[in-house]
Amino acid sequence: MTPDVKRIHYRSLVSRAESWLRSRLWAQVLAGLVAGVAVGMALGPDTGLIDPALADTIGRWLALPGQLFLSLIKMVLMPLVASSIILGLAAGASDPAKLRRVGGRFAVFVGATTVFAAVLGAGLALLLRPGALVNLSPVPVPRLKPDAVSAPASPVDRFGEIGAEVPDLLVSLVPENPLAAAVGNEMLAIVVFSIFVGIAYVASSSKDKLAPLMGMLEALLEVSMTVVKWAMYLTPYAVFGLTAQLLARLGVQSLAALGAYVATVLIGLAILLALYITLAAVFGKISPMRFQRAVGEVQLLAFSTSSSAAVMPLSIETAVEKLRVPSSVASFLIPLAATVNMAGTALYQACAVVFVAQVAGVPLAIPEIAFIVVTLVAASIGAPGAPGVSIAILSSLIVSFGIPEYGLVFVLGVDRFLDMARTAVNVTGDLTAARILTRDGEEVGAEEARHS
């Protein structure tokens, strides 16, 4: 092969590699993470090549795209969450008979599994303490309850304190001023307000009069999602800059925390997946091996696309053809589940919040962790399945607890991979719900008899 032919061949390979990379955001994010690690290590204290003050200045400039990314998605977070929750609840009003038949049991399923997942995520993070691998001095920040961690308390006293706070907490869930709640980044208050509006729409007998409101919300959701898509173009640069800044400040010790965080989330998702398979076996009367073979293709597609909505047609087909779910149930339940059944997301977010607090050296008291779980359960149920939204919700919640945001770089750097994993778990939960939430199993039995 002549030198000219070699150069042409090399340029062709480079061109194809660039084209492949441009069409795959996850690959760009991974490349940004690797490049950020390399640059950050060169700037960091482990090498001693650059003066720490100069490295700090360079790190701030490198982190500029990441700060812009977080600002953009926080800018549209409140309208995004509110419109998606209201429209998701309104979607069930198109067929009230189906909504009444399976809606109650589905609500119990989603509520129970999502609470379990959020508690599991927070519990694993507290048990394994991945953020403790980054040695930072505790940062003095305003606390949700200023005296919550000022002095140790006995379990009886702590239980009494929590019990005394519950009535006020329940009252505070209903926002007196939704606009003020939005300005104050009170995520749970906005979620509760949106749920009330959605339920009021479903219960209304004059939906024609409410059509303009629904149209406005659809437009608001579309505009918000467009801004999120714009922000996603910054993701590779954000990951590169924030990772480089973090490593320049902390050195290679932060990589151990990153690996521990990923392992903690994956352990939690594996436990949640086992729970779904167990529920399908016990209540859906289907063996674990048969269930896994049936849903394997959907899991693989969900893992590759990171979108429950994108695999919705295949999920419906799998539910009907392989899980023997009545088509009338599958066509109603799967789209609804793809919107509100986000237990994997709740687990991931609960783990991430506790992890970021550990990175910042901020202790969380039991009432605060309970409040985090409640907020994430409500927010994850209404969260639209789009990249970047989970980061926006996490950022808002972290700010509301006075936790410094710099630990978010860990979450942002590996979010794409963990998003793929939790989406696969979420669609497994959708199919589990479709299998077990038929009336006393009669419809499934009749459907299987027709296919036998």
C-alpha positions as CSV (number, residue, x, y, z in Angstrom):
1,M,0.0,0.0,0.0
2,T,1.5,3.3,-1.1
3,P,1.8,6.3,1.3
4,D,-1.0,8.2,-0.7
5,V,-3.3,5.2,-0.4
6,K,-2.6,4.9,3.3
7,R,-3.4,8.6,3.8
8,I,-6.7,8.3,1.9
9,H,-7.5,5.1,4.0
10,Y,-6.7,6.9,7.2
11,R,-8.8,10.0,6.3
12,S,-11.7,7.7,5.4
13,L,-11.5,6.0,8.8
14,V,-11.3,9.3,10.6
15,S,-14.3,10.7,8.6
16,R,-16.4,7.6,9.4
17,A,-15.5,7.7,13.1
18,E,-16.4,11.4,13.3
19,S,-19.7,10.8,11.5
20,W,-20.5,7.9,13.9
21,L,-19.6,10.0,16.9
22,R,-21.7,13.0,15.8
23,S,-24.8,10.8,15.5
24,R,-24.5,9.3,19.0
25,L,-24.8,11.6,22.0
26,W,-23.9,8.9,24.5
27,A,-20.6,8.3,22.7
28,Q,-19.9,12.1,22.8
29,V,-20.6,12.1,26.5
30,L,-18.3,9.2,27.1
31,A,-15.6,10.8,25.0
32,G,-16.1,14.0,27.0
33,L,-15.8,12.1,30.2
34,V,-12.5,10.4,29.1
35,A,-11.0,13.7,27.9
36,G,-12.1,15.5,31.1
37,V,-10.4,12.8,33.2
38,A,-7.1,13.2,31.2
39,V,-7.1,17.0,31.3
40,G,-8.2,17.1,35.0
41,M,-5.4,14.7,36.0
42,A,-2.9,16.9,34.2
43,L,-4.2,20.0,36.0
44,G,-4.6,18.2,39.3
45,P,-2.5,18.2,42.5
46,D,-1.3,14.7,41.8
47,T,1.0,15.8,39.0
48,G,2.1,19.2,40.3
49,L,2.6,20.5,36.7
50,I,0.5,23.6,37.2
51,D,0.2,26.1,40.1
52,P,-3.1,25.3,42.1
53,A,-4.4,28.9,41.7
54,L,-3.9,28.8,37.9
55,A,-5.5,25.3,37.7
56,D,-8.5,26.6,39.6
57,T,-8.9,29.5,37.1
58,I,-8.6,27.1,34.2
59,G,-11.1,24.8,35.8
60,R,-13.6,27.5,36.2
61,W,-13.5,28.3,32.5
62,L,-13.6,24.7,31.5
63,A,-16.7,24.3,33.7
64,L,-18.6,27.1,32.0
65,P,-20.5,24.9,29.5
66,G,-21.6,22.7,32.4
67,Q,-22.9,25.7,34.4
68,L,-24.8,26.9,31.3
69,F,-26.2,23.3,30.9
70,L,-27.5,23.2,34.4
71,S,-29.0,26.7,34.2
72,L,-30.9,26.0,31.0
73,I,-32.6,22.9,32.3
74,K,-33.4,24.5,35.6
75,M,-34.9,27.4,33.8
76,V,-37.7,25.2,32.3
77,L,-37.9,22.7,35.1
78,M,-41.1,23.9,36.8
79,P,-43.2,24.3,33.6
80,L,-41.9,21.0,32.3
81,V,-42.8,19.0,35.4
82,A,-46.2,20.7,35.9
83,S,-47.4,20.3,32.3
84,S,-46.2,16.7,32.0
85,I,-48.0,15.7,35.2
86,I,-51.3,17.4,34.3
87,L,-51.3,16.0,30.7
88,G,-50.4,12.5,31.9
89,L,-53.4,12.5,34.3
90,A,-55.6,14.0,31.6
91,A,-54.7,11.2,29.2
92,G,-56.6,8.7,31.4
93,A,-59.8,10.7,31.0
94,S,-60.2,9.5,27.4
95,D,-61.6,6.2,28.6
96,P,-63.1,6.5,32.2
97,A,-64.3,2.8,32.2
98,K,-60.8,1.5,31.8
99,L,-59.4,4.1,34.2
100,R,-61.8,2.9,36.9
101,R,-61.2,-0.8,36.2
102,V,-57.5,-0.9,36.5
103,G,-56.6,2.6,37.7
104,G,-56.9,2.0,41.4
105,R,-54.8,-1.2,41.4
106,F,-52.3,0.4,39.1
107,A,-52.0,3.4,41.4
108,V,-51.2,1.1,44.3
109,F,-48.7,-0.8,42.2
110,V,-46.9,2.4,41.1
111,G,-47.0,4.0,44.6
112,A,-45.7,0.9,46.4
113,T,-42.9,0.1,44.0
114,T,-41.8,3.7,43.6
115,V,-41.7,4.2,47.4
116,F,-39.7,0.9,47.8
117,A,-37.3,2.0,45.1
118,A,-36.7,5.5,46.5
119,V,-36.1,4.0,50.0
120,L,-33.8,1.4,48.6
121,G,-31.8,3.9,46.7
122,A,-31.3,6.2,49.7
123,G,-30.7,3.2,52.0
124,L,-28.0,1.8,49.7
125,A,-26.3,5.2,49.5
126,L,-26.3,5.5,53.3
127,L,-25.1,2.0,53.8
128,L,-22.3,1.9,51.2
129,R,-21.4,5.6,51.4
130,P,-19.8,6.0,47.9
131,G,-19.5,9.8,48.4
132,A,-17.3,9.4,51.5
133,L,-14.5,8.3,49.1
134,V,-14.1,12.0,48.2
135,N,-12.4,13.7,51.2
136,L,-13.8,17.2,51.4
137,S,-14.3,19.4,54.5
138,P,-17.9,19.7,55.5
139,V,-19.5,22.8,54.0
140,P,-21.5,25.0,56.3
141,V,-24.9,25.3,54.6
142,P,-28.4,26.3,55.6
143,R,-30.3,23.2,56.8
144,L,-33.9,22.3,56.3
145,K,-34.2,21.9,60.0
146,P,-31.3,23.9,61.6
147,D,-31.1,21.8,64.8
148,A,-31.6,18.4,63.1
149,V,-28.0,17.4,63.4
150,S,-26.7,19.7,66.1
151,A,-26.9,17.2,68.8
152,P,-27.5,13.4,69.0
153,A,-30.9,12.3,70.0
154,S,-32.3,9.0,71.2
155,P,-34.4,6.9,68.9
156,V,-37.5,7.6,71.0
157,D,-36.9,11.4,70.9
158,R,-36.2,11.3,67.2
159,F,-39.4,9.4,66.6
160,G,-41.3,11.9,68.7
161,E,-39.8,14.8,66.7
162,I,-40.8,13.2,63.4
163,G,-44.3,12.4,64.6
164,A,-44.8,16.0,65.8
165,E,-43.6,17.3,62.4
166,V,-45.9,15.1,60.3
167,P,-49.1,17.2,60.6
168,D,-47.3,20.4,59.6
169,L,-45.6,18.6,56.8
170,L,-48.8,17.2,55.4
171,V,-50.4,20.7,55.5
172,S,-47.4,22.2,53.8
173,L,-47.7,19.8,50.9
174,V,-50.6,21.8,49.5
175,P,-49.2,25.1,48.3
176,E,-51.0,28.3,49.3
177,N,-49.3,30.1,46.4
178,P,-48.2,27.9,43.5
179,L,-46.4,30.8,41.9
180,A,-44.4,31.5,45.0
181,A,-43.6,27.8,45.3
182,A,-42.3,27.8,41.7
183,V,-40.1,30.8,42.4
184,G,-38.8,29.1,45.6
185,N,-38.0,25.9,43.7
186,E,-40.4,23.9,45.9
187,M,-40.6,20.9,43.7
188,L,-43.0,18.9,45.8
189,A,-45.5,21.8,46.1
190,I,-45.6,22.1,42.3
191,V,-46.1,18.3,41.9
192,V,-49.0,18.4,44.4
193,F,-50.6,21.4,42.7
194,S,-50.2,19.7,39.3
195,I,-51.8,16.5,40.6
196,F,-54.8,18.4,41.9
197,V,-55.2,20.2,38.5
198,G,-55.0,16.9,36.6
199,I,-57.5,15.1,38.8
200,A,-59.8,18.1,38.6
201,Y,-59.7,17.8,34.8
202,V,-60.5,14.1,34.9
203,A,-63.4,14.7,37.2
204,S,-64.8,17.7,35.2
205,S,-67.9,17.2,33.1
206,S,-67.1,20.2,30.9
207,K,-63.9,19.2,29.2
208,D,-64.7,21.3,26.1
209,K,-64.3,24.4,28.2
210,L,-61.0,23.1,29.5
211,A,-59.6,22.4,26.0
212,P,-57.7,25.8,25.8
213,L,-56.0,25.0,29.0
214,M,-54.9,21.6,27.7
215,G,-53.7,23.2,24.5
216,M,-51.7,25.7,26.4
217,L,-50.1,23.0,28.6
218,E,-49.2,21.0,25.5
219,A,-47.6,24.0,24.0
220,L,-45.7,24.7,27.2
221,L,-44.5,21.1,27.4
222,E,-43.3,21.3,23.8
223,V,-41.4,24.6,24.3
224,S,-39.8,23.2,27.5
225,M,-38.7,20.0,25.8
226,T,-37.2,22.1,23.0
227,V,-35.1,24.0,25.5
228,V,-34.0,20.7,27.1
229,K,-33.0,19.4,23.7
230,W,-30.9,22.6,23.1
231,A,-29.3,22.1,26.5
232,M,-28.4,18.5,25.6
233,Y,-26.1,19.8,22.8
234,L,-23.9,21.1,25.6
235,T,-23.8,17.8,27.4
236,P,-20.5,16.5,26.1
237,Y,-18.8,19.8,26.7
238,A,-20.4,20.0,30.1
239,V,-19.2,16.6,31.1
240,F,-15.7,17.4,29.8
241,G,-15.4,20.7,31.7
242,L,-17.0,19.7,34.9
243,T,-15.0,16.5,35.1
244,A,-11.8,18.3,34.3
245,Q,-12.5,20.9,37.0
246,L,-13.3,18.3,39.6
247,L,-10.2,16.3,39.0
248,A,-8.1,19.4,38.9
249,R,-9.4,20.2,42.3
250,L,-9.5,16.7,43.9
251,G,-7.2,14.5,42.0
252,V,-7.6,10.8,41.2
253,Q,-9.4,10.0,44.5
254,S,-12.6,11.2,42.9
255,L,-12.5,8.3,40.4
256,A,-13.0,5.8,43.2
257,A,-16.1,7.6,44.3
258,L,-17.4,7.6,40.7
259,G,-17.0,3.9,40.4
260,A,-18.6,3.3,43.8
261,Y,-21.6,5.5,42.9
262,V,-22.2,3.6,39.7
263,A,-22.0,0.3,41.5
264,T,-24.4,1.4,44.2
265,V,-27.0,2.5,41.6
266,L,-26.6,-0.7,39.6
267,I,-27.0,-2.9,42.8
268,G,-30.3,-1.1,43.6
269,L,-31.6,-1.5,40.0
270,A,-30.7,-5.2,40.1
271,I,-32.7,-5.6,43.3
272,L,-35.7,-3.7,41.8
273,L,-35.5,-5.9,38.7
274,A,-35.6,-9.0,40.8
275,L,-38.6,-7.6,42.6
276,Y,-40.5,-7.1,39.4
277,I,-39.7,-10.7,38.2
278,T,-40.9,-12.0,41.6
279,L,-44.1,-10.0,41.4
280,A,-44.8,-11.4,37.9
281,A,-44.2,-14.9,39.2
282,V,-46.3,-14.6,42.3
283,F,-49.2,-12.5,41.1
284,G,-48.9,-13.0,37.3
285,K,-48.5,-16.7,37.4
286,I,-45.6,-16.8,35.0
287,S,-42.2,-18.4,35.7
288,P,-39.2,-16.1,36.0
289,M,-37.4,-17.6,33.0
290,R,-40.5,-17.3,30.8
291,F,-41.1,-13.8,31.8
292,Q,-37.4,-12.8,31.2
293,R,-37.5,-14.4,27.7
294,A,-40.7,-12.5,27.0
295,V,-39.4,-9.1,28.0
296,G,-35.8,-9.4,27.0
297,E,-36.2,-7.8,23.6
298,V,-38.0,-4.8,25.1
299,Q,-35.3,-4.4,27.8
300,L,-32.6,-4.4,25.2
301,L,-34.3,-1.7,23.1
302,A,-35.1,0.4,26.1
303,F,-31.4,0.1,27.2
304,S,-30.2,1.3,23.8
305,T,-32.7,4.2,23.4
306,S,-33.1,5.3,27.0
307,S,-36.7,6.1,26.3
308,S,-39.8,4.3,27.6
309,A,-41.9,6.2,25.0
310,A,-39.7,5.0,22.2
311,V,-40.3,1.3,23.0
312,M,-44.0,1.7,23.8
313,P,-45.3,0.0,20.6
314,L,-43.0,-3.0,21.2
315,S,-44.0,-3.1,24.9
316,I,-47.7,-3.3,23.9
317,E,-47.0,-6.0,21.3
318,T,-44.9,-8.0,23.9
319,A,-47.7,-7.6,26.5
320,V,-50.3,-8.9,24.2
321,E,-48.4,-11.6,22.2
322,K,-45.9,-12.9,24.8
323,L,-47.5,-12.1,28.2
324,R,-51.0,-12.8,27.1
325,V,-52.4,-9.5,28.4
326,P,-55.7,-8.5,26.9
327,S,-55.2,-6.0,24.1
328,S,-57.7,-3.6,25.7
329,V,-55.7,-3.6,28.9
330,A,-52.3,-3.3,27.3
331,S,-53.3,-0.5,24.9
332,F,-54.5,1.6,27.9
333,L,-52.0,0.5,30.6
334,I,-48.7,0.6,28.8
335,P,-48.9,4.2,27.6
336,L,-50.0,5.3,31.1
337,A,-47.2,3.2,32.7
338,A,-44.6,4.7,30.4
339,T,-45.6,8.1,31.8
340,V,-45.9,7.5,35.5
341,N,-44.2,4.2,36.4
342,M,-40.7,5.5,37.1
343,A,-39.5,3.4,40.1
344,G,-36.0,3.0,38.6
345,T,-35.8,6.8,38.2
346,A,-36.8,7.3,41.8
347,L,-34.2,4.9,43.0
348,Y,-31.5,6.5,40.9
349,Q,-32.4,10.0,42.1
350,A,-32.6,9.1,45.8
351,C,-29.2,7.5,45.6
352,A,-27.8,10.5,43.7
353,V,-29.1,13.1,46.2
354,V,-27.6,11.3,49.2
355,F,-24.3,10.7,47.2
356,V,-24.0,14.4,46.3
357,A,-24.6,15.3,50.0
358,Q,-21.8,12.9,51.0
359,V,-19.5,14.4,48.4
360,A,-20.1,17.9,49.8
361,G,-19.7,16.7,53.4
362,V,-23.3,17.6,54.3
363,P,-25.0,15.3,56.7
364,L,-28.7,14.5,56.2
365,A,-31.0,13.8,59.1
366,I,-33.8,11.2,59.1
367,P,-36.6,13.8,58.6
368,E,-34.7,15.3,55.6
369,I,-34.1,11.9,54.0
370,A,-37.8,11.1,54.5
371,F,-38.7,14.4,52.8
372,I,-36.3,13.6,50.0
373,V,-38.0,10.2,49.4
374,V,-41.5,11.8,49.4
375,T,-40.4,14.5,47.0
376,L,-38.7,12.1,44.6
377,V,-41.6,9.7,44.6
378,A,-43.9,12.4,43.5
379,A,-41.5,14.0,41.1
380,S,-40.5,10.7,39.4
381,I,-44.1,9.7,38.8
382,G,-44.6,12.9,36.8
383,A,-41.2,13.2,35.2
384,P,-41.2,13.1,31.4
385,G,-38.9,10.5,29.9
386,A,-36.3,12.8,28.3
387,P,-32.6,13.1,28.8
388,G,-31.6,15.9,31.2
389,V,-34.8,16.0,33.1
390,S,-33.5,13.9,36.0
391,I,-30.5,16.1,36.3
392,A,-32.8,19.2,36.5
393,I,-35.0,17.6,39.2
394,L,-31.9,16.6,41.2
395,S,-30.4,20.0,40.9
396,S,-33.6,21.7,42.1
397,L,-33.9,19.3,45.0
398,I,-30.2,19.7,46.0
399,V,-30.5,23.5,45.9
400,S,-33.6,23.4,48.1
401,F,-31.6,21.5,50.8
402,G,-28.7,23.9,50.6
403,I,-26.3,21.2,49.3
404,P,-23.4,22.5,47.1
405,E,-23.9,21.4,43.5
406,Y,-20.4,20.5,42.5
407,G,-21.0,16.8,43.3
408,L,-23.4,16.7,40.4
409,V,-20.4,16.3,38.1
410,F,-20.3,12.7,39.1
411,V,-23.9,12.2,38.4
412,L,-23.8,14.1,35.1
413,G,-20.7,12.2,33.8
414,V,-22.3,8.7,34.1
415,D,-25.9,9.8,33.8
416,R,-26.3,8.4,30.2
417,F,-25.2,4.9,31.1
418,L,-27.3,4.8,34.3
419,D,-30.2,6.3,32.3
420,M,-30.0,3.3,29.9
421,A,-30.0,0.9,32.9
422,R,-32.9,2.5,34.7
423,T,-35.0,2.8,31.6
424,A,-34.7,-1.0,31.0
425,V,-35.8,-1.5,34.6
426,N,-38.7,0.9,34.2
427,V,-40.1,-0.9,31.1
428,T,-39.8,-4.2,32.9
429,G,-42.1,-2.6,35.6
430,D,-44.5,-1.5,32.9
431,L,-44.8,-5.1,31.6
432,T,-45.0,-6.5,35.1
433,A,-48.0,-4.2,35.8
434,A,-49.7,-5.1,32.6
435,R,-49.4,-8.9,33.4
436,I,-50.6,-8.8,37.0
437,L,-53.1,-5.9,37.0
438,T,-56.0,-7.7,35.2
439,R,-59.2,-8.3,37.0
440,D,-58.6,-11.3,39.3
441,G,-56.5,-12.9,36.5
442,E,-59.7,-13.9,34.6
443,E,-58.9,-11.9,31.4
444,V,-55.3,-13.3,31.3
445,G,-56.6,-16.8,31.8
446,A,-59.2,-16.4,29.1
447,E,-56.7,-14.9,26.7
448,E,-54.2,-17.7,27.3
449,A,-56.9,-20.3,26.7
450,R,-57.6,-18.7,23.3
451,H,-53.9,-18.9,22.4
452,S,-53.4,-22.5,23.5
